Amino acid sequence: MTGDGRWRIGRLVFVRPGTADVDPRTPSRRFYATDLAPCPYRPGRLERRLVTVLEPADEERCLDRLTAAGFRRSQRFLYRPVCPDCRACVPTRIVVNEFVASRNLRKILKRNGDLRARECPAEATREQFALFRRYITSRHGDGGMAEMGWRDYVEMVEEGTNATRLVEFRDFDGRLIGASLTDYIDSGLSGVYKFFDPEQPERSLGTFIILWHVQRAREMGLPYVYLGYWIADCRKMAYKRRFEPLEALEGTRWVALSASREDPPAEGS
């Protein structure tokens, strides 16, 4: 935080609502705090997010820098938790060049050897939406996305950035069985949202899609795959510990996520 109510991440200067504008020659950005709302991951707790809007003029630069600063994207918004009395959400990323798949992860890659990935423009299709609805109904029927309709899905996919792709995963017969909305940024690949066929649990498609991102980042010479937030006592996020080595953002520094924080989950995520 600077003395005039501003704060910085790298060379970016952030202006809190209500403060004076900074010199227009200085890259600056306004942030807004959301109202308190029930936390979707920790029952009985409240969450608040710091939010900013991506503008076309600075989209590429800010998406990369803020992703590396622990922010996540939803449509044209970037957000990061700033919850009162809680710092459980830990931004995480896979270190691509140091990642070595375990025996179980190699089995998942082999099991899905028939799948073909296609990196598509971020354009919604009815085929994707049908798969998305099956996934949401099966896995997150009581969550905030359960009521999403076609127009909501179109907004999620298409109100993104020039760096966004929709990666489709199809089987030997051409059936769409998985998809990932992914941002391709200078420092790596950032999965915004993934969904897959809930009726093929033997494939461990969620894990496979992350493994594909690691392979693709390695091919592209990118150093990281951003996994979003990890919470130590949240079972829904436990699968992320399978992708060692992981880094966690602590303050302004990415550091190794200690293997002692939680045991990796069982197979099948």
N, C-alpha and C positions, 0 to 999 in steps of 0.2 A: 504494500500500500504506500502511495506517495503522500506527501503532506497536504495536497489539495483535494483529497477525496478520490483520487484515481489509483488504479493498481495495474500491474504489468505482468504479462507472461512473455518472456523474451523481449522482442522489440514492439509488441503490441501494447497499446495503452487502453484500458477499459474505463468507461465513464459510468458511474452509478446514476440512475435516474434522479433528476433534480440538481445535479451538479452542472457547473458551467461547461460549455463546449471547449474543447482543446483546440490548439492550432490545427486548421484543416490540412496542413501539410504533414501532420503526424498521424500515422495509422491508428485510428481510435474506434471504439465500439461501445454501444450502450448495452447494458445488461439489465434484466428485470427479474425480480424474485416472484415466484408463483405463491399463491395462497397455500396454507397448510392443508394437506389432504392425507387420508389414510395411506400408510405405506403398503404397497402390494407384496412385500417380501417379509416384513417383520410385523406380525399381528400386534395391535395395540399401540403401535408407534405412528408418528406423523412424519410426512416428508415435505420438503420444500426444494425447489430447483432454481438454479440460476440459469436464465435463458437469454439467448441472443438470436437475432434473425440474420441469416445469410443474405447478403446483397450481391447482385451479379457482378458489381465492380470489384469486389474483393473476395469472391467466393472461393477460388482455388487456394489462395494464400491462407485465408482464415480456416478453411476446412482442415488443411494439413496441420497448421499450428495448434488449433484447438483440439483436434483429435489427439495429438501428441501431448496435450496438456490435460487429458482425462475427460474431455467432453464427448458426448454421443450425439448423433444426428437423428432427428425425426422430421421428415419433410424438409422445410426450409429453416427449421429451428435446430440450434445446438444447445444442449443442456448439460448441467452437472449438478449432482445433489449438494445442497448446503443445508442439511437438516439440523434442527436444533437438538443438541444433546446426543447426536449420533454421527459417527464417522465410519459406519460399517461397510459402506460401498467403496470397494477398492478397485480403481481402474487397473486392468491387466492386459498384457500383450505377450505373445509367443516370440521368442528370439529365434528367428528362422534358421540361421546358419548353425546354431547350437542344438537344434532339435533333432533328436533321434527317436524314432517310433519304437515303442515297447513291443514285445511279442504280441500282446493282445491287439494293439493298434495295427500292427502289420497284418493280422488276421482279418481285421475289418477292411483294410485296403484290398486284400485278396478277395474277400467275399463280395466286394463291389466292383471287381475288375471288369464286369460287363457294362458298367455305366459310362456314358459319354457326357461330358460337360460342354455346354455351349454358352459363351459369354455374349449376352444379347443387350441391345439398348434397353433402358429402363422404361419399358412400355408394357402396360398391363394387358393380359389376355384373359378370356373367359376360362380357358383351360387352367391357367395358373390359379385363378380365383376359386375354381372348383376344388383344387388340391388344397389351397389355403383354408377354405371352409372346413374340409374334412379334418385337417390338422387342428385347427382351433377348436372345433367341436369336441374332438377326442382328447386333446392335451390341455386345453385352457378354457373349457366350457364355462367356468365361473369367473373368468378374468375380465379385464377391461376391454379386450378386443372381441369378446364373444358376440357382440351385436353388430360387428362391422359388416356392411353390405358392399355391393359392387362399387359404388361411388367412393366409399371410404378406402377400398383397396386401391382404386385408381390413384387417389391422392397420395397414399402411402408410397406407391411405386414411382409415380411420374412427377410429383412435386419434390424432386431431389436436386441434384447438381449435375454439371457436365461430367463429373468424375464418377457417376453412379452407373452400375451395370446390374442387370438381372441375370444371374447365372442359373441355367436350367440343367438338370440332371435327368437323363433319359436312359431307359433300359434297352436291351437288344431289340425289342419290338417297337421302340420309339415312344413308349409311354412315359409321360412326365411323372417322376416319383419324388423329385426334390427340387428346391429352388433357394437361392440366396440373393437378397438385395445387398449389394456390396459397393463400398466406396473404394476407388483406386486412387490412393494419394501418394505423395512423394516418399513417405516413410514406410509405406506398406499397404496392406489390404485391411479394410475395416468392415466386418460383417454387420450390417444394420439390422437385418432380420432374416431368419431362415425358417423354412417350413418343409414338411416332407410327408410321405404316405405313412399314416399311423398304423396301417395294416401290414407293414413289413418290418416288425421289430427286430427280426433276426439280422437285418442288414446294419443296424445301428447307424441310421442315416445321418442323424445329427452330428455324431462323431466323425463320420466319413466326410461330411461337407467341410468341417474344420480342417481335416487332414488335406483335403483338396486345396484349400486356401494356402496352407503351408507349402505344398508342392508348387502351386502357381506363383507364390511370392518368391520362392527360390529360383524358379525359371526366369522371373522378371528382374532378379537382382535386388529385390526389396528386403529390407532387414526385419520387418515385424508383421505380425498378424494381430490386430487388435480384437480382443474378445469382449470388451465392455466390462461391466462391473462384476466383482466377485464378493460374496458375503460369506464369511466363515461358517456361520450357523444356518445357512439357507441351503436346503437339500437341492433345490432346483438349479443352483449354480455350482454344485459340487463337481460336476463333470469337467469344469475348466481346469481342475488340478491335474488332469491326466496328461496335459500338454506341457510337460517340463522340457527345458527350463522356462519358467514364467517370470516376467518382471511385473512389479507393482509400482504405482506412482505414490510416493510418499512425499508430500509437500510439492516441491518442484523437481524432484529427482526420481528417475526410474531406478529401482533397486531389485535385486533378486527376491522373489517371493519365497519365504522360508518353507521348506518342505515339511517342517514340523507343525505348521499352522493347522493342517487337517489331513487326514489320510485320504488318498484318492478313492473315488466311488467305485462300486462294482461295475462290471461290464453291462452294456446295453443302453447307454444314454443316447 
